[in-house]
Amino acid sequence: MNQSEVLDIFRQSGALLEGHFILTSGLRSPIFLQKARVFMHPDRTERLCKALADKIRASGITFDAIVSPAIGGLIPGYETARHLGVPAMWVERENGVFRLRRFEMKPGTRVLVVEDIISTGLSCRETIEALKPLGAEVVAVACLIDRSAGEADAGAPLIALTEYKVPAYPADQLPPELAAIPPVKPGSRTMA
């Protein structure tokens, strides 16, 4: 699946939004990928995650389980794991820090972290940090869209279904046309 096909699924779902958005990272962008609008369509989600699973399989990496950051990574993590025939788990925030709360993990478990969309890689790095005390070996990170086009530090080698470079700016460095639009914060990082 190429970039055009991936973005077409987002467009068909009304999930490629234009305006002034405050990203989860705190950066500002004129484009927001509202993946929840894609994930509400199981057939579209399956197509994306099957294509990601195929790309992961083609990479030759081996792993025992997938772990995703909640909340955004839950659906693509589960669906990708289904196509790869491995367990799907997730970390969730407890007092602002990711923890693997609902599952046990044996030391030495080889893990693939699966995320929805990567901008800075922060959620992936936080997921990896949550798994280190458990003795897990994170072998790679995979995502549907890398909006940094390879610039983000995901904390491990990155496999992206597609790259889609979207401009992102610190709040104090906005271009005038973006600064003229009131910002909206559609992400989930600050949700309870």
C-alpha positions, -999 to 999 in steps of 0.1 A, spaced: 0 0 0 15 33 -10 11 68 5 -16 78 -19 -37 47 -10 -32 53 28 -41 90 26 -72 81 4 -85 60 32 -80 89 56 -98 113 31 -127 88 26 -131 87 63 -131 125 68 -99 120 88 -75 144 70 -84 177 86 -71 212 78 -70 241 102 -48 250 132 -42 220 155 -23 215 187 -7 181 184 -1 157 213 35 168 212 25 204 218 36 214 183 12 232 160 2 220 125 -21 230 97 -30 192 91 -44 167 116 -49 131 110 -80 121 130 -74 84 130 -105 77 151 -125 85 120 -107 57 102 -108 33 131 -146 35 133 -146 16 100 -134 -20 106 -129 -27 69 -106 4 64 -87 -3 95 -82 -39 85 -68 -29 51 -43 -5 67 -32 -29 94 -30 -59 71 -7 -38 48 14 -28 79 16 -65 90 28 -74 55 55 -47 56 66 -59 91 67 -95 79 88 -85 49 113 -67 72 123 -101 86 122 -90 123 111 -116 148 91 -108 179 68 -125 204 42 -98 211 29 -64 201 26 -36 227 9 -3 219 5 29 238 -31 36 249 -53 51 236 -43 58 200 -23 26 194 -49 2 208 -68 -5 176 -39 -6 151 -19 -27 176 -46 -52 180 -55 -54 144 -19 -57 133 -13 -84 159 -43 -103 145 -27 -104 111 6 -115 125 -7 -141 149 9 -127 180 -6 -114 213 -16 -77 215 -10 -58 248 -9 -21 257 5 3 282 -16 29 297 -9 60 318 -9 58 355 -1 91 372 11 104 338 35 75 332 29 45 309 27 11 326 19 -24 315 -9 -28 340 -32 -56 327 -7 -81 315 24 -100 326 55 -102 305 84 -126 309 119 -112 308 134 -116 273 101 -112 255 108 -97 221 84 -68 215 72 -48 185 57 -15 195 28 -6 172 16 30 171 -10 48 150 8 80 139 42 91 148 51 128 150 80 131 175 82 95 187 75 104 223 48 79 230 69 51 215 99 61 236 77 62 267 63 28 258 98 14 255 108 29 289 77 12 305 89 -22 291 125 -19 302 120 -28 339 101 -59 328 132 -72 308 115 -69 274 136 -65 243 120 -40 220 131 -50 185 114 -23 165 85 2 163 59 2 136 32 27 127 6 35 101 19 70 93 52 86 101 44 123 98 80 132 105 92 114 73 120 96 92 130 125 115 114 114 147 133 93 173 110 64 180 135 48 203 140 17 181 142 10 143 110 23 127 88 5 101 61 29 88 34 19 64 39 53 49 56 86 55 36 119 52 57 149 60 34 174 76 47 208 89 47 212 126 58 243 145 66 254 181 38 277 193 61 307 192 72 301 156 39 299 137 37 312 102 13 342 100 -15 322 81 -15 296 109 -14 321 137 -45 338 123 -66 306 129 -78 298 164 -61 265 175 -80 232 183 -66 204 204 -80 171 191 -54 147 206 -58 124 236 -27 130 257 -44 152 283 -76 132 286 -83 115 319 
